[in-house]
Amino acid sequence: MSSITIALDAQGQRLLALLVAKLPSANPENPQTFIGYKEAHDRLGLPQLREKFGESLKAQGLLSLAEWTHGTGKPAITGLVIDRTSLMPGKGYFDLFGRQPEDFVWWREEIKKSKSFDWSPYLPLETAPESPAAIDIEDPVDRTEVTTYRIIRDTLLARRVKQLHNYQCQLCGHTIVLSDGSRYAEAHHVQPLGAPHNGPDVLENIVCVCPNHHAELDYGVRPLSQADLRPTEGHSVSGLYLAYHNTNVHKVL
């Protein structure tokens, strides 16, 4: 099949984004560091369509992503998704690429290639939804208009952090479920990107938060510690940036 005629569907893109976020912590020599069928299924918030999570995931992005990587000659990144009992991908993974299930060398090399490959052009582009317009029943007689500006940056790494946390706030666990069923959260750089802070755009400097907690952190009205943050596999915040926030951003009253 020609790569020109092959397009990756939305479900495949979502799974690709999850696997790309997993790549930094995946050790090709150790499948224990890969992701299980159920874990991938749950992190994507998918309904269980089949009795087994592997079959359900296959119907909701795994098969389309595998066929897309095969048809376009890209690394076989779906080998990151494994059965936690056997610590191997399903037989269909090897069959698709014309390999035997015991071809561990090829499988390991595909994961190595996946780690060095630039997947960014193929990841889904997310845009923050517009806030719904407020509808006032009555217009107050005395109203003072105050405008504030807060930069919401949505870098590629920021999107990865939100996906890793399933769009749940690391401080309170809240997520905003939109009318189409998708989830919304915001990403906050603990040491801010802009001047005068000039923080780096790295996973270790980003937290996934709800809009309320994002505003509190931006305006420095609360400190931040590791104990405050809900953890997830594949993402941790550096104490260096937490210390910077508490010293230079948090306003002690």
C-alpha positions, 0 to 999 in steps of 0.5 A: 500500500502507498503511504500517500493513500494511508491516513491514521484515524482519530483513534489511532492518533490518540493511541499513538500520542499515548505511546509516544509519551511512554517512549522516554521511560520505555527500555527496549531491553525490559518489557516491564517498562512497556504498557499493558493492554488494560492500562492503555485502554483505561488511560484513553478512557475507552469503553470496553467493547470486547471481553478482553482488553486487548481485543477491545483496544484493537478495535479502538485504535491499536489495529489501525495504528499497527496497519498505518505504521506497517503501510507507511514504513514507520517503526512498529511502535505498537510493540510497546503494548503488551500482555502483562502476563506474557510480557509480549505483544499479541501474535497479530503484531508479529504476523502483520510484519511477517515476523515470528513471535519469538523474533525478540531481536526485531521487536527490540530494534523496532522499539529502539527505532520508535524512541529515536523517530520523530512522531510529532508530525503525526500526533493529534493537534489539540486546541483548547475549547472556547469558554462558553459565553456567560448569560446574565439574567440581569445586568448589574447597575454598577459594574466595573470591567476588569481584564486580566491576562494569563498565558495558557501554553499548550506545547507538545510536551504539555499535551503529553502530560495531560494525556498521561494523567487522562486530563485529571488535575494532579492537585484535585483529580477533577476533569472537565467533560465536554459535550462531545465526551472529550476531556479538558485540562490545562498544563502548567509550567512550574517554573514559568516559560516566559521572562523573567523565569525562563523555565524549560519546556520539559516533562519534569517542569509540567503539571496537569491541572484544572483551570482553577488550580492553574490560576492559583499557581500562575498567580502564586497563591499556593505552594507546590510539593511532591506530596500535593501531586497525584502521580502517574507512571511515566511522569514526575515533576523535578524538585528543582522546579518545585523549589523554584516555584515556592521561592520565586513564584509563590507569594507568602502572605 
